[in-house]
Amino acid sequence: MRKLAAVLLPLAIACLFISLEVILARDVGPQEALDTLREVAKKAIDLNVDLAKFFIGLATATIGGIAYYLKSANDYPLQTRFSIFLIVGTVSLAVLSILFGHIWIALIRNQLASDYLHLNAPGIVWSERLQYACFLVSLTWFALLVWNREMSRMLLR
């Protein structure tokens, strides 16, 4: 049963991610055909892509930070259910932040490839918001994990 779950769980997660991307990729609203990009549009595209890449980098650093923290705290083997929840939640939300950043960039790329630009399309706006939200909750849970484990460590001394 566990082997079946080990196979089906990654497939289910992949299907969930793909369906999220398909849902967010639906563009609704006015679409402006592009002949050439104005400087303002180029700057807006650059800012969007740079922000997405910045938060992708921060989410990746959060995953590395939690891995380093757990590796360096190996003298503290006590894992409570709460700390396990925070570890899994932090990593999962950081991965979701990376996913939404990827979707954000991909939607802009797809619009440009289709010769139109609508930066206020719901898919782009929601990808941006979800990337921020997932990253901020992930970072908050990481800080809560560190605080919880350090307070527990101090109580055990």
Buried (B, 14 or more C-beta within 10 A) or exposed (E): EEEEEEEEEEEEEEEEBEEBBEEBBEBEEEBEEBEEEEEEBEEBBEEBBEBBEEBBEBBBEBBEBBEEBBEEEEEBEEEEEEBEEBBEBBBBBBBBBBBBBBBBBBBBEEBBEEEBBBBEBBBBBBBBEBBBBBBBBBBBBBEBBBEBBEEBEEEEE
